[in-house]
Amino acid sequence: MNNMILKPDSKANEQGWKKINLSGEITTNIISRKYDYLLSLLSLGSATYVAKNGLLYLMIGNVDADVECDDKETVLRITENGIAIIGKCEDAVSNGVKMLIDMKRVAPNDGEYPVGEYRYRPKMDFRGVHMCIFKPNDGTPKDDTFVDDIRRRTKIAALCGYNYIFYEFWGMFPYEKREYAHWPNAWSRKETEDLISFVIDDLHMTPIPHQNLTSHAGWSRIISRQHVVLDQRPDLEDMWIPGGWCFATTREDTKEYLRDLMDDLIKTYRNPPFLHCSCDKCFGFGSTEEERVQSADDLFANHLTFLRDELAARGVRMAMWADMLYSSLDVKYWKCDSSVADRLPKDILMNVWTHNDIGETEWQDVPFFENKGFETIYSPFLDKIGAKNMIEQCFKNNSVGILQTTWHRPELALPTVVYSGAYMWTGEEPADADVDRVLQ
C-alpha cells in the first residue's frame, strides 16, 4: 500500500492482501449520486439504493458498517466477504471508492485487496486542476485538447484526488446567446454537456467555468494573433479596446455581452459554486477618448466589482488571477495601486500564480491578500519544485487550496498533476516512482 497515490491516514486490523469475494449485492443509501462508472473501474456492476438512515455508505456484500467517524472522514472496511465504505457526507464515500480503485491498481494480484479498516480525512479541502481547450488549427505549438484528450486527463485527475476541475475554453465553448463568441469548429453542445455530466455524475468532482472576462479577450493564444469575435464580427470592435486585448469595460453593450456569457456558462456547468474570470495581464479598459482619460485604477476596480456583483446575483462566487492587483508579473504597461484591492469585495477568491519557480522564497502575494481579508488559492505549472513550494506554503498558511495548471502543455504537465494531487491528498510528498506508475 505504500505505493498508493490515495493513501489512507490510518490502518487497523490489517491481515494483508487477500482475494476478496465481491459477488455480493452492491447497496447504498445515497440517492444523490450514481456509482456506476466508478464501480465499473473495479469491474463491478451497479449499486441498488436502499432507504436507510444513519451514516452514508456503499457496501459490496454484507459487512458490519457500525462505526464512528468524523464529519469528513472516510472509513473503508475490507473483509474477505465484502467491502463497506462509510462516511457522514457524499464526498467521504466517493473518496473511499477512489481509494479502493487505487488499491486495485497497486494490488500484487488481481482480485486482491488489503483486509483491514482504513481511515482518511482530507488534508486540503480545495484540490483543483485547470485545463484549457484550444482551437486545434490556430497554428501554435501545443498539446492536443480534443474531447477524448480532455476526458482522459480528467479521469486521471479524479483518480489522483482532485475534487475541482476548471475548464477554460479558448473560443471553443458553444455559446448559445452569442454564437459569434466561439469558432466555427468549437465543441458541440452535446460534447460540452457530456463532459460536465462525466465530471459531476461519473467522477464526483465539481466542474468550474473559467473564462477571461477582462483581458486575453480574444480568447486565443497570443502568438496566434487571432481574435474569436473580431475576426468574425469586426463591426463589434467598440466593445474592446483598440487591438482587442481587453474589453471596453464601461460600455453597456459590453456589459450585456458579459452577462450573456455568464448565463451560458452557469447553465452549462449546472450552477457551479465558482466562476473564474481570469483578469490577468490587463493594461487597458476603454475604447473611447472619454474612457481613455479615466483612471485605470478606477476602471479596473469598477469592472471587477461589476463582475463580482453579477455573479453574486446568480449565486456564484467570483475567482480571479491576482497578478494585476499585486505583482503585474507579465505586464508593465500599467501597475495598479496596491489600494485597489482594498476597494474590492472580500469574497472574491484570489488566485496567486506564477510560471516560475522561486525556490524556498515565500510568495508575498499570499499575505498581501489574506491580510486584507481575501481567501487565496495558489497555481503552480510544470515545475515540480514550484508545485512543492506552493503546496507546502498552502498547508503552512492554511489557505483554501491549490489550482494546478496545465495550460498549453497538459500532456507534459500530467506528472506534475499526479504529483500535486497525491501531495494534497496525503500532506506528504509522493515518491517519483509512485507518480510514474500512475501514468504507465
TORZAMAR-125411 format. One record per residue (C-alpha): residue in three letters; x, y, z. Coordinates in pm, 1 decimal, decimal comma. Example, Ala and Ser with C-alpha at 12.3 -4.5 7.8 and 13.67 -1.06 7.14 Angstrom:
REM TORZAMAR-125411
ALA|1230,0|-450,0|780,0
SER|1367,0|-106,0|714,0
This chain:
REM TORZAMAR-125411
MET|0,0|0,0|0,0
ASN|297,5|232,1|33,0
ASN|295,8|290,7|-343,2
MET|-63,8|416,2|-347,8
ILE|-138,1|772,0|-456,1
LEU|-454,0|796,7|-242,6
LYS|-308,1|661,1|79,6
PRO|-521,0|625,8|394,7
ASP|-420,4|803,6|715,0
SER|-456,5|506,8|946,3
LYS|-481,8|128,7|933,8
ALA|-629,1|-118,7|1181,1
ASN|-677,0|-495,9|1196,6
GLU|-457,5|-546,7|891,2
GLN|-441,1|-903,2|762,0
GLY|-255,0|-849,6|437,1
TRP|-364,5|-874,6|75,2
LYS|-628,8|-1141,0|18,5
LYS|-866,8|-1249,6|-252,5
ILE|-1198,0|-1079,6|-172,9
ASN|-1542,4|-1212,3|-256,2
LEU|-1711,7|-924,7|-439,4
SER|-2001,7|-1124,8|-580,1
GLY|-2249,6|-999,7|-321,0
GLU|-2514,7|-735,6|-379,4
ILE|-2393,7|-375,6|-400,3
THR|-2610,6|-137,0|-198,5
THR|-2604,4|227,7|-94,5
ASN|-2826,2|465,2|99,5
ILE|-2706,6|761,2|-109,7
ILE|-2967,2|871,5|-361,7
SER|-2793,2|1187,4|-486,4
ARG|-2502,6|1013,2|-663,0
LYS|-2456,0|738,6|-917,7
TYR|-2167,3|495,6|-874,9
ASP|-2195,4|300,2|-1199,9
TYR|-1884,0|445,1|-1363,9
LEU|-1655,9|426,8|-1060,0
LEU|-1774,8|74,5|-983,8
SER|-1704,9|-24,2|-1345,0
LEU|-1339,1|64,3|-1282,9
LEU|-1349,8|-207,1|-1016,2
SER|-1511,0|-446,4|-1267,0
LEU|-1833,2|-431,9|-1065,0
GLY|-2195,9|-369,6|-1151,0
SER|-2440,5|-104,2|-1034,9
ALA|-2542,0|-24,5|-677,8
THR|-2900,0|-64,2|-557,0
TYR|-3046,8|216,2|-347,8
VAL|-3170,0|115,9|-2,7
ALA|-3353,0|368,1|214,4
LYS|-3167,7|361,5|544,2
ASN|-3095,8|634,2|797,0
GLY|-2766,0|688,6|972,1
LEU|-2420,7|711,2|822,0
LEU|-2391,0|711,3|444,4
TYR|-2242,2|402,3|287,9
LEU|-2168,2|199,8|-21,7
MET|-2147,6|-172,2|52,8
ILE|-2035,5|-470,6|-151,2
GLY|-2165,1|-787,0|12,8
ASN|-2251,1|-790,7|382,8
VAL|-2011,0|-602,3|608,7
ASP|-2065,2|-457,3|955,2
ALA|-2097,8|-81,6|896,6
ASP|-2147,1|13,6|1261,5
VAL|-1862,5|261,5|1304,9
GLU|-1797,4|609,0|1436,7
CYS|-1638,1|869,4|1213,2
ASP|-1572,1|1243,0|1193,1
ASP|-1757,8|1479,1|960,9
LYS|-1528,4|1449,9|657,1
GLU|-1371,7|1115,7|739,4
THR|-1384,6|809,3|516,5
VAL|-1394,6|464,3|675,4
LEU|-1305,8|176,3|443,4
ARG|-1370,5|-170,9|586,0
ILE|-1240,1|-463,2|382,7
THR|-1321,0|-821,1|482,4
GLU|-1289,6|-1146,5|291,4
ASN|-1666,7|-1137,4|236,7
GLY|-1705,1|-781,7|114,5
ILE|-1628,2|-413,8|147,9
ALA|-1802,6|-120,6|316,8
ILE|-1725,3|245,3|250,8
ILE|-1874,2|470,1|519,0
GLY|-1891,0|843,4|590,4
LYS|-2110,6|1130,9|700,8
CYS|-2112,8|1302,6|359,5
GLU|-2127,1|1201,0|-6,1
ASP|-1769,9|1314,4|-70,6
ALA|-1638,2|1085,8|203,2
VAL|-1795,9|783,8|33,8
SER|-1676,7|890,3|-312,9
ASN|-1324,7|934,8|-174,4
GLY|-1343,4|581,0|-40,2
VAL|-1442,6|437,8|-377,7
LYS|-1146,8|616,2|-538,5
MET|-914,6|480,2|-268,4
LEU|-1046,1|132,8|-348,1
ILE|-973,3|187,6|-718,4
ASP|-618,4|289,1|-623,6
MET|-582,8|-26,5|-412,9
LYS|-689,5|-234,4|-712,2
ARG|-425,3|-57,7|-923,7
VAL|-138,2|-146,7|-687,7
ALA|-262,7|-492,6|-582,1
PRO|2,1|-768,2|-602,1
ASN|-251,7|-998,6|-769,3
ASP|-579,3|-945,6|-949,8
GLY|-880,6|-952,5|-718,1
GLU|-677,4|-895,8|-402,5
TYR|-743,3|-615,0|-154,6
PRO|-580,0|-537,3|181,6
VAL|-807,4|-678,2|453,5
GLY|-849,2|-433,4|741,0
GLU|-1000,9|-98,2|832,0
TYR|-864,5|219,3|673,3
ARG|-948,9|580,7|751,9
TYR|-887,0|905,1|568,0
ARG|-958,6|1275,6|620,4
PRO|-887,5|1538,1|350,1
LYS|-573,4|1739,1|421,2
MET|-674,8|2015,4|181,1
ASP|-1040,6|2080,5|103,7
PHE|-983,2|2255,2|-232,1
ARG|-781,2|2036,3|-469,4
GLY|-824,6|2180,6|-817,0
VAL|-679,1|2129,6|-1163,1
HIS|-710,2|2371,2|-1456,8
MET|-737,1|2252,3|-1817,7
CYS|-762,0|2458,2|-2136,0
ILE|-944,1|2369,6|-2456,3
PHE|-775,0|2535,5|-2755,0
LYS|-864,1|2585,4|-3118,5
PRO|-673,6|2294,3|-3277,0
ASN|-588,4|2475,7|-3601,9
ASP|-464,5|2807,8|-3462,8
GLY|-110,4|2744,2|-3589,2
THR|52,4|2740,8|-3244,8
PRO|255,5|2461,5|-3081,3
LYS|59,8|2289,5|-2803,1
ASP|-62,7|1952,4|-2681,6
ASP|-393,2|1823,0|-2818,3
THR|-709,1|1923,3|-2632,5
PHE|-970,1|1725,2|-2823,1
VAL|-1267,5|1577,6|-2637,5
ASP|-1105,8|1238,1|-2578,8
ASP|-784,0|1401,7|-2454,3
ILE|-969,5|1615,8|-2201,9
ARG|-1181,2|1324,8|-2076,7
ARG|-874,8|1101,8|-2032,3
ARG|-682,0|1367,0|-1838,4
THR|-990,4|1448,3|-1632,5
LYS|-1023,7|1083,5|-1528,9
ILE|-656,5|1075,1|-1425,5
ALA|-706,2|1388,0|-1213,7
ALA|-1017,2|1245,4|-1047,2
LEU|-836,0|925,2|-952,6
CYS|-546,4|1127,7|-811,4
GLY|-767,5|1301,5|-558,2
TYR|-873,0|1625,7|-727,4
ASN|-1222,7|1745,1|-639,4
TYR|-1245,8|2058,0|-860,1
ILE|-1169,6|2087,9|-1230,5
PHE|-1161,2|2424,0|-1407,4
TYR|-1219,6|2417,9|-1784,7
GLU|-1108,0|2724,4|-1978,9
PHE|-1240,1|2716,7|-2335,5
TRP|-1037,8|2941,3|-2568,7
GLY|-1301,2|3023,7|-2828,1
MET|-1420,6|2662,5|-2816,8
PHE|-1720,6|2689,0|-2581,4
PRO|-2051,1|2665,9|-2774,4
TYR|-2218,3|2983,6|-2650,8
GLU|-2589,0|2988,3|-2731,2
LYS|-2671,3|3353,8|-2668,5
ARG|-2371,8|3486,3|-2866,8
GLU|-2295,3|3243,8|-3147,9
TYR|-2003,3|3458,6|-3267,8
ALA|-1829,0|3412,7|-2929,0
HIS|-1681,3|3082,6|-3046,3
TRP|-1500,9|2946,9|-3350,1
PRO|-1693,8|2750,0|-3614,9
ASN|-1511,4|2432,4|-3506,5
ALA|-1595,6|2477,4|-3137,5
TRP|-1714,8|2188,1|-2927,6
SER|-2079,6|2095,4|-2976,2
ARG|-2337,1|2143,0|-2702,2
LYS|-2357,0|1766,0|-2661,0
GLU|-1980,8|1723,8|-2626,1
THR|-1965,5|2000,9|-2368,7
GLU|-2267,2|1889,7|-2166,9
ASP|-2149,2|1527,8|-2177,3
LEU|-1813,9|1635,2|-2031,9
ILE|-1981,8|1823,6|-1747,8
SER|-2205,4|1523,0|-1677,7
PHE|-1899,9|1294,4|-1682,3
VAL|-1733,3|1512,3|-1419,2
ILE|-2036,1|1550,4|-1191,2
ASP|-2224,7|1223,7|-1230,9
ASP|-1945,8|975,0|-1301,5
LEU|-1632,9|1115,3|-1135,5
HIS|-1799,3|1301,6|-845,8
MET|-1596,0|1617,6|-898,7
THR|-1712,0|1979,1|-927,9
PRO|-1655,5|2141,9|-1270,5
ILE|-1587,3|2515,9|-1267,5
PRO|-1620,4|2750,1|-1568,1
HIS|-1314,3|2958,9|-1643,9
GLN|-1341,1|3240,4|-1896,4
ASN|-1142,1|3560,9|-1927,3
LEU|-1394,0|3841,3|-1883,4
THR|-1145,0|4130,0|-1873,8
SER|-822,9|4070,8|-2068,1
HIS|-699,4|3798,7|-2305,8
ALA|-1030,5|3898,1|-2460,7
GLY|-954,7|3742,4|-2797,5
TRP|-971,9|3401,4|-2627,8
SER|-683,2|3286,6|-2844,6
ARG|-319,3|3212,3|-2776,7
ILE|-123,5|3537,5|-2801,1
ILE|116,2|3406,2|-3065,0
SER|-174,4|3311,6|-3293,5
ARG|-272,6|3679,9|-3333,2
GLN|-634,5|3565,0|-3360,7
HIS|-947,8|3710,8|-3200,8
VAL|-1251,6|3487,4|-3177,7
VAL|-1507,4|3768,2|-3207,8
LEU|-1336,6|4043,8|-3404,8
ASP|-1206,7|3803,5|-3669,9
GLN|-1570,3|3710,3|-3732,7
ARG|-1753,4|4031,1|-3636,6
PRO|-1523,2|4332,9|-3684,8
ASP|-1831,0|4556,7|-3658,1
LEU|-1828,2|4495,3|-3281,2
GLU|-1480,3|4640,9|-3228,6
ASP|-1600,7|4920,9|-2998,6
MET|-1673,4|4659,6|-2730,7
TRP|-1296,1|4609,0|-2698,6
ILE|-1006,3|4848,2|-2657,8
PRO|-808,3|4913,1|-2978,7
GLY|-640,8|4586,4|-3074,7
GLY|-898,4|4380,2|-2887,2
TRP|-681,9|4267,8|-2595,2
CYS|-918,8|4389,3|-2320,3
PHE|-1288,6|4460,3|-2305,7
ALA|-1409,5|4820,3|-2310,4
THR|-1546,7|4774,9|-1964,4
THR|-1773,0|5079,2|-1922,8
ARG|-1992,2|5021,5|-2226,8
GLU|-2342,8|4888,1|-2171,7
ASP|-2324,6|4661,2|-2477,0
THR|-2003,9|4509,1|-2339,2
LYS|-2166,7|4451,6|-2002,2
GLU|-2467,7|4286,4|-2162,9
TYR|-2235,3|4065,0|-2366,2
LEU|-2052,3|3956,4|-2049,6
ARG|-2382,0|3887,5|-1871,3
ASP|-2487,4|3659,5|-2156,1
LEU|-2158,8|3469,8|-2133,9
MET|-2200,3|3423,4|-1759,1
ASP|-2553,6|3291,4|-1804,7
ASP|-2444,4|3037,4|-2066,7
LEU|-2153,9|2915,4|-1856,1
ILE|-2353,1|2886,0|-1533,8
LYS|-2633,2|2698,0|-1707,5
THR|-2399,6|2453,9|-1884,1
TYR|-2190,9|2386,0|-1572,8
ARG|-2510,2|2315,3|-1377,8
ASN|-2491,1|2604,4|-1130,5
PRO|-2126,7|2587,4|-1021,4
PRO|-2010,0|2739,4|-691,0
PHE|-1740,8|2949,7|-865,0
LEU|-1670,6|3117,3|-1197,6
HIS|-1307,1|3204,7|-1265,1
CYS|-1296,7|3536,3|-1454,8
SER|-917,5|3532,4|-1511,8
CYS|-845,2|3911,6|-1528,8
ASP|-469,3|3860,6|-1569,9
LYS|-234,3|4072,9|-1780,6
CYS|-472,1|4369,5|-1802,8
PHE|-349,7|4702,7|-1934,3
GLY|-645,2|4890,7|-2081,3
PHE|-1016,2|4925,1|-2027,9
GLY|-1161,8|5188,2|-2260,3
SER|-1233,1|5228,0|-2631,7
THR|-1330,8|5596,4|-2642,8
GLU|-1143,8|5918,5|-2570,9
GLU|-1360,2|5971,4|-2263,5
GLU|-1279,6|5628,0|-2125,9
ARG|-909,9|5652,6|-2200,6
VAL|-863,4|5957,3|-1979,8
GLN|-1023,9|5792,2|-1677,7
SER|-809,9|5639,9|-1403,4
ALA|-712,3|5283,3|-1490,0
ASP|-725,3|5201,4|-1119,0
ASP|-1087,2|5316,9|-1105,1
LEU|-1184,3|5138,7|-1426,2
PHE|-1028,1|4812,5|-1308,4
ALA|-1181,7|4825,9|-960,3
ASN|-1523,3|4913,8|-1101,4
HIS|-1508,4|4632,9|-1356,8
LEU|-1404,2|4369,5|-1103,9
THR|-1684,9|4480,2|-874,9
PHE|-1927,9|4458,5|-1167,7
LEU|-1821,0|4100,7|-1241,3
ARG|-1842,7|4003,9|-875,7
ASP|-2188,2|4159,4|-829,3
GLU|-2330,7|3998,2|-1143,1
LEU|-2205,3|3656,8|-1035,8
ALA|-2323,7|3702,0|-677,4
ALA|-2671,5|3782,1|-808,5
ARG|-2659,5|3441,6|-980,8
GLY|-2543,7|3259,8|-667,1
VAL|-2187,0|3214,1|-793,3
ARG|-1862,3|3325,0|-629,7
MET|-1602,3|3504,4|-839,9
ALA|-1243,1|3381,7|-865,5
MET|-965,2|3567,8|-1049,1
TRP|-594,0|3563,1|-1121,9
ALA|-448,4|3807,6|-870,8
ASP|-136,5|3924,3|-1056,6
MET|-258,3|4268,2|-1165,9
LEU|-358,6|4362,8|-812,0
TYR|-14,3|4286,9|-671,8
SER|280,5|4180,2|-884,5
SER|196,1|4257,9|-1250,9
LEU|438,8|3978,3|-1341,3
ASP|383,3|3980,0|-1715,7
VAL|260,1|4335,4|-1776,0
LYS|447,9|4657,0|-1703,9
TYR|234,1|4890,4|-1916,8
TRP|43,4|4970,7|-1601,8
LYS|63,0|4862,6|-1240,6
CYS|-240,6|4939,2|-1033,3
ASP|-205,1|5095,2|-693,0
SER|-196,8|4850,0|-403,3
SER|-501,0|5023,7|-254,6
VAL|-723,2|4893,8|-537,3
ALA|-750,0|4557,7|-359,7
ASP|-893,4|4736,0|-55,6
ARG|-1184,0|4860,0|-266,4
LEU|-1294,6|4514,3|-378,2
PRO|-1547,5|4279,4|-214,7
LYS|-1353,2|4040,5|5,5
ASP|-1544,2|3732,6|-110,0
ILE|-1354,2|3731,0|-441,5
LEU|-1130,5|3422,0|-439,5
MET|-778,3|3540,3|-523,5
ASN|-573,1|3300,0|-735,3
VAL|-198,0|3351,9|-689,1
TRP|5,1|3221,4|-982,1
THR|345,5|3227,1|-1144,2
HIS|511,8|3047,4|-1432,8
ASN|843,6|3043,2|-1247,9
ASP|986,7|2854,1|-952,9
ILE|1125,1|3077,0|-678,0
GLY|1291,4|2806,2|-471,8
GLU|1234,7|2837,8|-98,4
THR|1121,8|3200,0|-115,9
GLU|786,1|3290,0|38,8
TRP|514,0|3405,9|-200,0
GLN|444,5|3760,2|-82,9
ASP|116,3|3774,4|-275,4
VAL|-43,2|3547,1|-16,1
PRO|-9,1|3767,8|295,3
PHE|-84,9|4074,7|81,7
PHE|-431,8|3938,4|5,4
GLU|-503,9|3731,4|314,5
ASN|-414,9|4018,5|548,3
LYS|-680,2|4222,4|367,9
GLY|-944,8|3955,8|428,1
PHE|-936,1|3766,1|96,2
GLU|-912,1|3388,9|65,1
THR|-645,0|3256,8|-171,3
ILE|-564,2|2956,4|-385,5
TYR|-223,4|2903,2|-550,0
SER|-142,2|2785,9|-902,0
PRO|182,8|2609,4|-993,5
PHE|251,0|2496,9|-1351,6
LEU|502,8|2242,0|-1485,6
ASP|786,4|2270,1|-1236,6
LYS|766,2|2013,7|-956,3
ILE|978,4|2228,1|-725,3
GLY|736,5|2515,8|-773,2
ALA|440,8|2285,5|-703,7
LYS|609,0|2151,7|-389,4
ASN|678,5|2505,8|-267,9
MET|322,6|2622,7|-325,2
ILE|161,7|2316,2|-166,6
GLU|384,0|2342,3|141,0
GLN|308,4|2712,9|176,5
CYS|-62,6|2645,9|131,5
PHE|-52,5|2399,9|421,3
LYS|159,5|2637,2|628,5
ASN|-72,3|2934,7|571,6
ASN|-390,5|2727,1|596,7
SER|-502,1|2879,5|266,4
VAL|-801,4|2748,5|72,3
GLY|-613,1|2520,3|-165,9
ILE|-428,9|2463,7|-493,1
LEU|-535,9|2503,3|-856,4
GLN|-275,6|2306,3|-1052,9
THR|-245,2|2448,8|-1405,2
THR|-158,9|2271,0|-1730,5
TRP|-204,1|2547,0|-1992,9
HIS|-86,6|2456,2|-2345,9
ARG|115,5|2154,8|-2223,0
PRO|-144,3|1936,3|-2049,2
GLU|22,4|1610,8|-2154,3
LEU|365,4|1726,6|-2041,8
ALA|208,5|1850,9|-1717,4
LEU|48,8|1516,0|-1625,1
PRO|334,3|1403,6|-1395,4
THR|303,2|1730,8|-1203,1
VAL|-75,9|1689,2|-1192,8
VAL|-35,6|1343,4|-1036,5
TYR|238,7|1469,0|-801,9
SER|32,2|1764,4|-678,2
GLY|-283,0|1556,0|-639,2
ALA|-103,4|1297,2|-426,1
TYR|73,4|1565,4|-219,9
MET|-253,7|1746,6|-146,0
TRP|-426,8|1417,7|-62,1
THR|-174,5|1288,1|192,1
GLY|8,3|1602,1|300,3
GLU|331,3|1420,3|214,6
GLU|547,4|1439,5|-97,6
PRO|493,1|1131,7|-318,1
ALA|781,4|925,0|-449,8
ASP|871,2|979,3|-816,2
ALA|831,2|607,1|-885,4
ASP|474,7|610,1|-749,1
VAL|385,8|907,3|-969,3
ASP|539,9|742,6|-1275,2
ARG|347,0|418,2|-1221,9
VAL|13,5|601,1|-1242,5
LEU|94,9|714,3|-1597,3
GLN|239,1|387,1|-1726,5
